[in-house]
Amino acid sequence: MAEKVKDLRSALALLREMPDQFIDTDVEVDPMAELAGVYRYVGAGGTVKRPTKEGPAMIFNNVKGHPGAKVAIGLLASRKRVAALLDTEPENLGKMLCKSVENPIPPVDFKGAAPCQQIVHKATDPDFDLYNLVPAPTNTPDDAGPYITLGMCYATHPDTGVHDVTIHRLCIQGKDELSIFFTPGARHIGAMAERAEQLEQKLPISISIGVDPAIEIGSCFEPPTTPLGYDELSVAGALRGEPVELCECVTVKEKAIANAEYVIEGEVIPGVRVKEDQNSNTGYAMPEFPGYTGPASDQCWLIKVTAVTHRENPIMQTCIGPSEEHVSMAGIPTEASIYGMVEKAMPGRLQNVYCSSAGGGKYMAVLQFKKLSPSDEGRQRQAALLAFSAFSELKNVFLVDEDVDCFDMNDVLWAMNTRFQGDVDVVTIPGVRCHPLDPSNDPAFSTSIRDHGIACKTIFDCTVPYDLKDRFHRARFMELDPERWLKK
């Protein structure tokens, strides 16, 4: 039996014991587009262009240009794997995370020599070069450059001293420079950088790569569930029942995740903006969760890197932007946020929530709602409104009854085809700020949209009216255990 999951290596050990959930290869792979191109077929899933599928996690042991380096991908690209790594059932993930947010366990300092600092490279070293030290891949030939897609960015607010961990788009721009993209108003570290800039100060930052999957999932919560001042590392602590351990950085006044595979240390420079594709001039950044390659930004902030530390024989971890891995990291915390808000408002009605692959974990939620009495008619739509409040980037909500499996999109569409009428069961809320990466959220797409990033949010009510429930019973099959008929 694998040891308890506490870092990337123990997570991989667990997956190695699970049938069909892990593979590795010694065949050389080019990190520039080829690595992601291979995994597109093996197990990317999500909103990746077809053909793709859900498949095992994968390690590439022979990465071109990086002797001795390994790159892991797809660790979280399956809800089944995420559940196994968090020691629960797939349908329970949202509820489990909701409970963890409400019962946080703050991080603590690591005692002794941190594993992530077994080897130290300082930017003052004559041969220091991020391109060689960090085997960061590109997803496609159009990418602006090599991207760190699973870097846990950790920083401290210059006024209040509160900490936060967030995943951001990080592109290697030079031997000691990274660009970081802050979605305006959407992430706490962006607010910290803005405040530091107002004070004309550099913002120390650490970027931990290759960590416990509980940290990667927990870091993706957003306001209002985790407001400014809430350290999402506390969610991972609650998930594991013990605190995340942090160590002091070597070259900046910040902390990092002690058992990470890699840590990049640096400072966000005030008053400087860089063009994301300044080296490639492709006009593109990288593939984002909606399934499209996003335009390169000319307003990325600059991180001046001061050091790279790592374990002996480190394992780089990466993901494909639109893959099922993003669905897991973004969608499961969103499910938790929605479940928590609706449960507080109307206990016992919301049975479960699923943020499906088709929405990249952000744009679409299916709410399984149980009407307990005639007065509950209409509350299902109130629950949908609460879902929009719980997660501002949500665009479409599907409401289904308790006898519909919200995790099975065929069952959801069955409910839409047999319990939905377009003229009475569609509720539209136009003119609401949503997400800038949805290309349809633009005035060019609809004259009703005043600015890029504004959307018409929509509720699809596929529930049966309470007074008609007796007419909508599904065919009742015998309940039994089929195992004795299936034994070989």
C-alpha positions as CSV (number, residue, x, y, z in Angstrom):
1,M,0.0,0.0,0.0
2,A,1.3,3.5,-0.9
3,E,2.2,5.9,1.9
4,K,-0.2,8.6,2.9
5,V,-0.3,11.3,0.2
6,K,1.6,14.4,1.4
7,D,3.5,15.6,-1.7
8,L,3.8,14.9,-5.4
9,R,5.9,11.8,-5.0
10,S,3.6,10.1,-2.6
11,A,0.7,11.0,-4.9
12,L,2.4,9.4,-7.8
13,A,3.1,6.3,-5.7
14,L,-0.6,6.0,-5.0
15,L,-1.5,6.3,-8.7
16,R,1.1,3.6,-9.6
17,E,-1.0,1.2,-7.4
18,M,-4.3,2.0,-9.1
19,P,-5.1,0.1,-12.3
20,D,-4.9,2.1,-15.5
21,Q,-4.2,5.4,-13.7
22,F,-0.5,5.9,-14.4
23,I,2.0,5.3,-17.2
24,D,5.5,6.5,-17.8
25,T,7.8,6.5,-20.8
26,D,11.5,6.6,-21.5
27,V,11.1,7.8,-25.1
28,E,12.6,11.2,-25.6
29,V,10.0,14.0,-25.9
30,D,10.5,17.6,-26.9
31,P,8.9,19.9,-24.2
32,M,8.1,22.4,-27.0
33,A,4.6,21.4,-28.0
34,E,5.4,17.7,-28.5
35,L,4.9,16.7,-24.8
36,A,1.4,18.3,-24.6
37,G,0.7,17.0,-28.1
38,V,1.3,13.5,-26.9
39,Y,-0.9,13.9,-23.7
40,R,-3.7,15.4,-25.8
41,Y,-4.3,11.9,-27.1
42,V,-3.4,10.0,-23.9
43,G,-5.7,11.7,-21.3
44,A,-6.1,15.4,-21.6
45,G,-10.0,15.5,-21.9
46,G,-11.7,18.7,-20.9
47,T,-12.3,21.3,-23.6
48,V,-9.2,20.1,-25.6
49,K,-9.9,19.8,-29.4
50,R,-11.1,16.3,-30.2
51,P,-9.8,13.6,-30.5
52,T,-9.0,13.5,-26.8
53,K,-10.1,11.4,-23.8
54,E,-9.8,10.8,-20.1
55,G,-6.8,8.7,-19.5
56,P,-4.0,8.0,-17.0
57,A,-1.5,10.4,-15.5
58,M,1.8,10.3,-17.3
59,I,5.5,10.9,-16.6
60,F,8.0,11.7,-19.3
61,N,11.4,10.4,-18.1
62,N,13.5,11.7,-21.1
63,V,12.9,15.4,-21.8
64,K,14.9,16.8,-24.7
65,G,17.4,19.5,-23.5
66,H,16.9,18.6,-19.8
67,P,19.0,15.6,-19.0
68,G,17.8,13.8,-15.8
69,A,14.6,15.9,-15.6
70,K,11.1,14.3,-15.5
71,V,7.8,16.0,-16.3
72,A,4.5,14.8,-14.8
73,I,1.2,15.7,-16.4
74,G,-2.5,14.8,-15.9
75,L,-2.3,14.0,-12.2
76,L,-5.7,15.7,-11.7
77,A,-7.2,15.0,-15.2
78,S,-9.7,12.6,-13.8
79,R,-12.3,13.1,-11.1
80,K,-11.7,9.5,-10.0
81,R,-8.0,10.2,-9.5
82,V,-8.7,13.4,-7.6
83,A,-11.1,11.5,-5.3
84,A,-8.5,8.8,-4.7
85,L,-5.8,11.4,-3.9
86,L,-8.1,13.1,-1.4
87,D,-9.3,9.8,0.0
88,T,-13.0,10.2,-0.8
89,E,-15.6,9.4,-3.5
90,P,-16.0,11.4,-6.7
91,E,-19.5,12.6,-5.9
92,N,-18.4,13.8,-2.5
93,L,-15.6,16.1,-3.6
94,G,-17.5,19.4,-3.6
95,K,-19.1,18.7,-0.2
96,M,-15.7,17.7,1.2
97,L,-14.0,20.9,0.1
98,C,-16.9,22.9,1.4
99,K,-16.4,21.4,4.9
100,S,-12.6,22.1,4.6
101,V,-13.1,25.8,3.8
102,E,-15.3,26.0,6.9
103,N,-12.7,24.2,9.1
104,P,-9.3,25.5,8.0
105,I,-6.0,24.4,9.4
106,P,-3.4,27.2,8.9
107,P,0.1,26.3,7.6
108,V,3.1,26.0,9.9
109,D,6.9,26.4,9.6
110,F,8.9,23.4,8.5
111,K,11.5,22.1,11.0
112,G,14.9,21.3,9.6
113,A,16.3,21.4,6.1
114,A,13.4,21.7,3.6
115,P,13.3,19.1,0.8
116,C,12.7,21.8,-1.8
117,Q,16.1,23.4,-1.0
118,Q,18.3,20.3,-1.4
119,I,19.9,22.1,-4.4
120,V,20.1,25.9,-4.7
121,H,20.8,28.0,-7.9
122,K,21.1,31.7,-7.3
123,A,20.5,34.3,-10.1
124,T,24.0,35.7,-9.2
125,D,25.5,32.4,-10.4
126,P,27.2,32.9,-13.8
127,D,25.4,30.0,-15.5
128,F,21.9,30.7,-14.0
129,D,19.3,30.3,-16.7
130,L,15.6,29.5,-16.2
131,Y,15.3,27.9,-19.6
132,N,17.8,25.2,-18.5
133,L,16.9,24.9,-14.9
134,V,13.1,24.5,-15.3
135,P,11.8,22.1,-17.9
136,A,8.6,24.1,-18.6
137,P,6.8,23.0,-21.7
138,T,4.7,24.8,-24.3
139,N,1.2,23.5,-25.0
140,T,1.2,24.4,-28.8
141,P,3.6,25.8,-31.4
142,D,1.8,29.1,-31.1
143,D,2.5,29.6,-27.4
144,A,4.3,32.8,-26.3
145,G,7.0,30.7,-24.6
146,P,7.5,28.0,-22.0
147,Y,4.8,28.2,-19.4
148,I,4.7,27.2,-15.8
149,T,1.0,26.2,-15.5
150,L,1.0,24.7,-12.0
151,G,3.0,27.1,-10.0
152,M,1.6,27.8,-6.5
153,C,2.3,31.6,-6.2
154,Y,2.6,32.7,-2.6
155,A,2.9,36.3,-1.4
156,T,2.1,38.6,1.5
157,H,0.1,41.8,1.5
158,P,2.4,44.7,2.2
159,D,-0.1,46.4,4.5
160,T,-1.8,43.7,6.4
161,G,0.7,40.9,6.3
162,V,-1.9,38.3,5.2
163,H,-0.8,35.6,2.9
164,D,-2.4,34.0,-0.2
165,V,-1.6,31.2,-2.6
166,T,-2.9,31.3,-6.2
167,I,-2.2,29.8,-9.6
168,H,-1.3,32.3,-12.3
169,R,-0.1,32.1,-16.0
170,L,3.7,32.3,-15.8
171,C,5.8,32.5,-19.0
172,I,9.6,32.3,-19.0
173,Q,10.8,35.6,-20.7
174,G,14.6,35.4,-20.0
175,K,17.3,33.7,-18.0
176,D,16.0,35.4,-14.8
177,E,12.6,36.8,-15.8
178,L,9.1,35.6,-15.8
179,S,5.9,37.3,-16.9
180,I,2.8,36.9,-14.7
181,F,-0.7,37.6,-15.9
182,F,-3.2,39.0,-13.3
183,T,-6.9,38.8,-14.3
184,P,-8.1,42.3,-13.4
185,G,-9.8,42.2,-10.0
186,A,-10.0,38.4,-9.8
187,R,-7.0,37.3,-7.8
188,H,-5.7,38.3,-4.4
189,I,-2.0,38.3,-5.3
190,G,-2.8,40.8,-8.1
191,A,-4.3,43.1,-5.4
192,M,-1.1,42.6,-3.4
193,A,1.1,43.5,-6.3
194,E,-1.1,46.6,-7.1
195,R,-0.7,47.8,-3.5
196,A,3.0,47.2,-3.5
197,E,3.2,49.2,-6.7
198,Q,1.3,52.1,-5.1
199,L,3.9,52.0,-2.3
200,E,6.7,51.8,-4.9
201,Q,7.8,48.5,-3.4
202,K,8.8,45.2,-4.9
203,L,6.5,42.3,-3.9
204,P,8.5,39.2,-2.8
205,I,7.0,36.0,-4.3
206,S,7.6,32.3,-4.3
207,I,6.4,29.8,-6.9
208,S,6.2,26.2,-5.7
209,I,5.9,23.6,-8.4
210,G,5.1,19.9,-7.8
211,V,3.2,19.8,-4.6
212,D,0.5,17.8,-2.7
213,P,-2.7,17.7,-5.0
214,A,-4.7,19.0,-2.0
215,I,-2.8,22.3,-2.3
216,E,-3.4,22.5,-6.0
217,I,-7.2,22.0,-5.5
218,G,-7.5,24.2,-2.4
219,S,-5.6,27.1,-4.1
220,C,-8.3,27.5,-6.7
221,F,-11.0,28.9,-4.3
222,E,-12.1,32.5,-5.0
223,P,-14.1,35.2,-3.3
224,P,-16.6,35.4,-1.7
225,T,-15.9,31.9,-0.4
226,T,-12.3,32.8,0.5
227,P,-12.0,36.6,0.8
228,L,-8.8,38.6,0.9
229,G,-7.0,37.5,4.0
230,Y,-8.0,33.9,3.8
231,D,-4.9,31.7,3.1
232,E,-6.1,28.9,0.9
233,L,-3.2,26.7,2.1
234,S,-5.5,26.3,5.2
235,V,-8.0,24.4,2.9
236,A,-5.3,21.8,2.0
237,G,-4.5,21.6,5.8
238,A,-8.1,20.7,6.5
239,L,-8.3,18.2,3.6
240,R,-5.2,16.4,5.0
241,G,-6.0,16.9,8.7
242,E,-2.6,18.4,9.3
243,P,-1.0,21.8,8.3
244,V,0.9,22.5,5.1
245,E,4.6,23.1,6.0
246,L,6.4,26.2,4.8
247,C,10.0,27.1,4.7
248,E,11.8,30.5,4.5
249,C,13.0,31.3,1.0
250,V,16.8,31.6,0.3
251,T,16.9,35.0,-1.4
252,V,13.6,36.8,-0.7
253,K,11.6,37.6,2.4
254,E,8.8,35.1,1.7
255,K,7.9,31.5,2.4
256,A,7.5,28.5,0.1
257,I,6.0,25.0,0.2
258,A,8.7,23.0,1.9
259,N,8.1,19.7,0.1
260,A,7.7,21.1,-3.4
261,E,9.8,19.7,-6.2
262,Y,10.8,23.1,-7.4
263,V,10.6,26.6,-6.0
264,I,11.2,29.8,-8.0
265,E,12.0,32.8,-5.8
266,G,11.7,36.4,-7.0
267,E,10.1,39.8,-6.8
268,V,7.2,41.4,-8.7
269,I,8.7,44.7,-10.1
270,P,6.5,47.8,-9.7
271,G,5.8,50.0,-12.7
272,V,6.9,47.5,-15.3
273,R,4.7,45.8,-17.8
274,V,5.9,43.3,-20.5
275,K,4.5,41.9,-23.7
276,E,3.8,38.3,-23.1
277,D,5.0,37.1,-26.6
278,Q,8.0,39.5,-26.8
279,N,10.2,36.5,-27.7
280,S,7.9,34.6,-30.1
281,N,5.8,37.4,-31.6
282,T,3.0,34.8,-32.3
283,G,0.3,37.1,-30.9
284,Y,-0.9,34.3,-28.6
285,A,-0.4,33.4,-25.0
286,M,-1.3,29.7,-24.4
287,P,-4.5,27.5,-24.6
288,E,-6.9,28.5,-21.9
289,F,-9.6,26.6,-20.2
290,P,-12.4,27.5,-22.6
291,G,-10.5,25.6,-25.3
292,Y,-9.2,28.5,-27.3
293,T,-5.6,29.9,-27.4
294,G,-5.8,33.3,-25.7
295,P,-4.2,36.4,-27.1
296,A,-0.9,37.5,-25.7
297,S,-1.2,40.3,-23.2
298,D,0.9,43.5,-23.3
299,Q,0.1,44.2,-19.7
300,C,1.8,41.3,-17.9
301,W,3.7,42.1,-14.7
302,L,7.4,41.2,-14.5
303,I,8.9,38.9,-11.9
304,K,12.7,39.2,-11.5
305,V,13.9,35.8,-10.4
306,T,16.4,35.6,-7.7
307,A,16.8,31.9,-7.2
308,V,15.6,28.4,-8.2
309,T,15.7,25.7,-5.6
310,H,14.7,22.1,-6.0
311,R,14.8,18.5,-4.7
312,E,17.4,16.0,-5.9
313,N,16.1,14.5,-9.2
314,P,13.1,16.9,-9.3
315,I,9.9,16.2,-11.1
316,M,8.4,19.1,-13.0
317,Q,4.6,19.1,-13.0
318,T,2.5,20.7,-15.7
319,C,-1.0,20.7,-17.2
320,I,-2.6,21.4,-20.5
321,G,-4.6,24.6,-20.2
322,P,-8.0,23.4,-21.4
323,S,-7.6,19.8,-20.0
324,E,-9.7,18.0,-17.5
325,E,-7.0,18.9,-15.0
326,H,-8.3,22.5,-15.1
327,V,-11.9,21.2,-14.7
328,S,-10.8,19.5,-11.5
329,M,-8.9,22.4,-10.1
330,A,-11.4,25.1,-10.9
331,G,-14.6,23.1,-10.9
332,I,-14.5,21.2,-7.6
333,P,-13.8,24.4,-5.5
334,T,-16.7,26.1,-7.4
335,E,-19.0,23.2,-6.6
336,A,-18.0,23.6,-2.9
337,S,-18.6,27.3,-3.0
338,I,-22.1,26.9,-4.6
339,Y,-23.0,24.0,-2.3
340,G,-22.0,26.0,0.8
341,M,-23.9,29.1,-0.1
342,V,-27.1,27.3,-1.1
343,E,-27.1,25.0,1.9
344,K,-26.9,27.9,4.2
345,A,-29.8,29.6,2.6
346,M,-32.1,26.6,2.2
347,P,-30.8,23.5,4.0
348,G,-31.5,20.1,2.6
349,R,-32.7,21.2,-0.8
350,L,-29.5,21.1,-2.8
351,Q,-28.4,17.5,-3.2
352,N,-25.2,18.0,-5.2
353,V,-23.4,20.3,-7.7
354,Y,-21.3,19.5,-10.8
355,C,-19.2,21.9,-12.7
356,S,-18.9,20.0,-15.9
357,S,-16.0,19.5,-18.4
358,A,-18.0,21.4,-21.1
359,G,-17.7,24.6,-19.1
360,G,-14.1,24.1,-18.2
361,G,-15.1,23.9,-14.5
362,K,-16.0,27.6,-14.5
363,Y,-18.8,28.5,-17.0
364,M,-21.4,25.8,-16.3
365,A,-22.9,24.2,-13.2
366,V,-25.6,21.5,-12.8
367,L,-27.6,21.8,-9.5
368,Q,-29.4,18.7,-8.3
369,F,-32.3,20.2,-6.3
370,K,-35.0,18.4,-4.2
371,K,-38.4,20.2,-3.7
372,L,-39.7,19.0,-0.3
373,S,-43.0,20.8,-0.3
374,P,-45.3,23.0,-2.6
375,S,-43.6,26.1,-1.1
376,D,-40.3,24.9,-2.6
377,E,-41.5,25.6,-6.1
378,G,-39.4,28.5,-7.3
379,R,-36.7,28.0,-4.8
380,Q,-34.7,26.0,-7.3
381,R,-34.3,29.3,-9.3
382,Q,-33.3,31.1,-6.2
383,A,-30.6,28.5,-5.8
384,A,-29.4,29.2,-9.3
385,L,-29.2,32.9,-8.4
386,L,-27.2,32.0,-5.3
387,A,-24.8,30.0,-7.5
388,F,-24.1,33.0,-9.6
389,S,-23.4,34.9,-6.4
390,A,-21.1,32.2,-5.1
391,F,-19.0,32.2,-8.3
392,S,-19.1,35.3,-10.4
393,E,-17.5,33.7,-13.5
394,L,-20.4,31.2,-13.8
395,K,-22.4,31.7,-17.0
396,N,-25.0,28.9,-17.3
397,V,-26.9,26.9,-14.6
398,F,-28.9,23.8,-15.3
399,L,-31.4,22.8,-12.6
400,V,-32.4,19.1,-12.3
401,D,-34.5,17.0,-9.9
402,E,-33.1,14.6,-7.3
403,D,-33.7,11.6,-9.6
404,V,-31.3,13.0,-12.2
405,D,-27.6,12.2,-12.0
406,C,-26.0,15.7,-12.1
407,F,-22.6,14.1,-13.0
408,D,-24.0,12.4,-16.1
409,M,-24.5,15.0,-18.8
410,N,-26.6,12.5,-20.8
411,D,-29.0,12.3,-17.9
412,V,-29.0,16.1,-17.6
413,L,-29.9,16.4,-21.3
414,W,-32.6,13.8,-20.9
415,A,-34.1,16.0,-18.2
416,M,-33.9,18.9,-20.6
417,N,-35.6,17.0,-23.3
418,T,-38.5,15.7,-21.1
419,R,-38.9,18.3,-18.3
420,F,-38.1,21.6,-20.0
421,Q,-39.9,24.0,-22.2
422,G,-37.9,26.9,-23.7
423,D,-40.7,29.5,-23.5
424,V,-41.1,29.1,-19.7
425,D,-38.0,27.5,-18.3
426,V,-35.2,29.8,-19.5
427,V,-34.3,32.7,-17.3
428,T,-31.8,35.2,-18.7
429,I,-29.9,37.9,-16.8
430,P,-28.2,40.1,-19.3
431,G,-25.4,42.6,-18.8
432,V,-23.5,40.8,-16.0
433,R,-19.7,40.7,-15.7
434,C,-18.4,37.2,-16.4
435,H,-15.1,36.1,-17.8
436,P,-12.9,37.8,-20.4
437,L,-11.7,34.5,-21.9
438,D,-15.1,33.6,-23.3
439,P,-14.8,34.9,-26.8
440,S,-18.6,35.2,-27.1
441,N,-18.6,37.8,-24.2
442,D,-18.0,40.6,-26.6
443,P,-19.9,43.4,-28.3
444,A,-18.9,42.0,-31.7
445,F,-20.9,38.8,-30.8
446,S,-24.0,40.6,-29.6
447,T,-25.2,44.2,-29.5
448,S,-26.6,43.6,-26.0
449,I,-23.1,43.4,-24.7
450,R,-21.6,46.7,-23.7
451,D,-18.0,45.6,-23.0
452,H,-15.7,42.6,-23.4
453,G,-16.2,40.2,-20.5
454,I,-19.9,41.0,-20.0
455,A,-22.3,38.1,-20.6
456,C,-26.0,37.1,-20.4
457,K,-26.2,34.6,-17.6
458,T,-28.8,31.9,-18.1
459,I,-30.8,29.5,-16.0
460,F,-32.1,26.3,-17.6
461,D,-34.8,25.0,-15.3
462,C,-35.1,21.3,-16.1
463,T,-37.0,20.4,-12.9
464,V,-40.6,19.2,-12.8
465,P,-43.1,21.6,-11.2
466,Y,-43.9,20.3,-7.7
467,D,-47.6,19.8,-8.4
468,L,-46.8,17.6,-11.5
469,K,-44.3,15.3,-9.8
470,D,-46.6,12.3,-9.9
471,R,-46.6,12.4,-13.7
472,F,-42.9,12.2,-14.0
473,H,-41.8,9.0,-12.3
474,R,-38.9,7.3,-14.1
475,A,-39.4,3.6,-14.9
476,R,-38.9,1.7,-11.7
477,F,-36.5,-1.2,-12.0
478,M,-35.8,-3.8,-9.4
479,E,-33.1,-2.7,-6.9
480,L,-30.5,-5.5,-6.4
481,D,-26.9,-6.3,-6.4
482,P,-25.8,-7.7,-9.8
483,E,-22.5,-9.1,-8.6
484,R,-23.5,-12.7,-8.4
485,W,-24.5,-12.7,-12.1
486,L,-21.2,-11.1,-13.1
487,K,-18.8,-13.4,-11.3
488,K,-16.5,-15.3,-13.7
